[in-house]
Amino acid sequence: MEPLLLSEIETSREFGVPLKTLQYWRYCGHSDGPPFIKMGRRVYYRRSDLKRWVEEAPTYQSAIEAKRTKQLASIE
């Protein structure tokens, strides 16, 4: 049975996102980061939130397309 909550280290390993990136996204409130919860001083990620975050992430055909999309979003 899979645990409902993952620590930030478990999230980093399972989803291939560097730990420092997860921490940066949280600190900055970055819109690219997955939703998280805090219990005391600890940070956890709900597995259901992480799956939805991956499924809803935009897909691109090239790095140029991704960069252009990000630039257009920042202009609006």
C-alpha positions in Angstrom: 0.0 0.0 0.0 1.4 3.4 -1.0 1.6 6.1 1.7 -0.7 9.0 1.3 2.0 11.6 2.3 5.5 11.8 1.0 8.4 13.7 2.6 10.2 16.1 0.4 13.1 13.6 0.0 10.7 10.9 -1.0 9.0 13.3 -3.5 12.4 14.3 -4.9 13.4 10.7 -5.5 10.1 9.4 -6.8 9.3 12.3 -9.1 12.9 13.2 -10.2 12.8 16.8 -9.0 15.9 17.9 -7.1 15.3 18.6 -3.4 16.6 22.1 -3.7 14.2 22.8 -6.6 11.2 21.7 -4.5 12.5 23.9 -1.6 13.0 26.9 -4.0 9.5 26.5 -5.5 8.0 26.4 -2.0 10.0 29.4 -0.7 9.1 31.6 -3.7 5.5 30.4 -4.0 6.4 29.4 -7.6 3.4 28.4 -9.7 5.4 25.5 -11.3 5.7 23.7 -8.0 3.4 21.0 -6.6 1.0 21.8 -3.7 2.4 20.9 -0.2 1.2 20.7 3.3 3.1 21.6 6.6 2.7 19.6 9.8 4.7 21.4 12.4 8.1 22.0 10.9 7.9 19.2 8.3 6.8 19.5 4.7 4.8 16.8 3.0 3.3 16.2 -0.4 0.0 14.3 -0.9 0.5 11.6 -3.5 -2.8 12.5 -5.1 -1.7 16.2 -5.5 1.6 15.1 -7.0 -0.1 12.8 -9.6 -2.5 15.6 -10.5 0.4 18.0 -10.8 2.2 15.7 -13.2 -0.9 15.1 -15.3 -1.8 18.8 -15.6 1.7 19.9 -16.4 1.9 21.3 -19.9 3.8 19.4 -22.6 6.0 20.8 -25.3 7.5 19.6 -28.6 10.7 21.5 -28.0 12.7 23.6 -25.5 12.1 26.7 -27.7 8.3 26.2 -27.5 8.5 25.9 -23.7 10.6 29.0 -23.5 8.3 31.0 -25.7 5.2 29.8 -23.8 6.8 30.9 -20.5 7.8 34.3 -22.0 4.3 34.9 -23.3 2.8 34.0 -19.9 5.0 36.5 -18.2 4.0 39.3 -20.5 0.2 38.8 -19.9 
